[in-house]
Amino acid sequence: MFRNQYDSDVTVWSPQGRLHQVEYAMEAVKLGTATVGLKNKETAVLVALCKPTSELSATQRKIIPIDDHLGISIAGLTADARVLSRYLRSECLNYKHSYDSTYPVSRLITNLGNKMQTTTQRYDRRPYGVGLLVAGYDERGPHIYQVTPSATFFNCKANSIGSRSQSARTYLEKKLNEFLDCSNDDIICHGIQAIRSTLPTDEHQSKENAGQFNITVAIVGKNQPFKILTDEEVKIYLEMAKQKGIPPNQPKDDDDDDHPSPPEEPAAGPRDPEVLVATEERP
């Protein structure tokens, strides 16, 4: 059922200057399991929480390798993420074939944003309902990028997306000054501790659900091709993170509800449009 007469098409503007279909796609990201990206001086790390849809099913992979220097972590519709990952792989292969070098991360993310933005301007398309955290390494160092369904991208020091991700962002903000000087082991432990804080209180404290804490960890950096750690390596880092201390759960934020509802229309008077501007570092 439509919320109003302006959300039936992605190309229809509301009087408040909003595209409701794009906002709905961004709400789909909040329904996905949380994922965290962070970096130090030479390494970028992705940590994703994997939850099976039922006890009878296996978990879907949340981290997808793209190239030797690049990988993505997803929150939202997995099918849309597969389409975008194929596009990224194709771009990296074509660039390597033409120039015999790896694709610069910032330029690749710019092209990805251009591709995603075209779906917000055509009535016969819909926005991609997936958010991405991109971890990469090039001659300018490690990178963590966030890409949203609105085709906005940000170069981040650390970030988290998905369900209950506000708790992880709170932890990352508190520890942000420590990340640059961390070792690779410590930066992975910080990512695990951040992802732990996204668990509900009952799952976080229940011993019966301890086995359901299934995460995937990937690392890329200087002299380190993109690699997804094995289960045995992840267990070692889980023990290391446990010894360093597990942060208490942060209060749940309304924006990270497991089943968020679309924002209500203002009672009276137009609301200023919320404009997101893509940012990119320049040399």
Secondary structure, 3 states (H helix, E strand, C coil): CCCCCCCCCCCCCCCCCCCHHHHHHHHHHCCCCCEEEEECCCEEEEEEEECCCCCCCCCCCCEEEEECCEEEEEEECHHHHHHHHHHHHHHHHHHHHHHCCCCCHHHHHHHHHHHHHHCCCCCCCCCCCEEEEEEEEECCEEEEEEECCCCCEEEECEEEECCCHHHHHHHHHHHHHHHCCCCHHHHHHHHHHHHHCCCCHHHHHCCCCHHHCEEEEEEEECCEEEEECCHHHHHHHHHHHHHHCCCCCCCCCHHHCCCCCCCCCCCCCCCCCCCCCCCCCCC
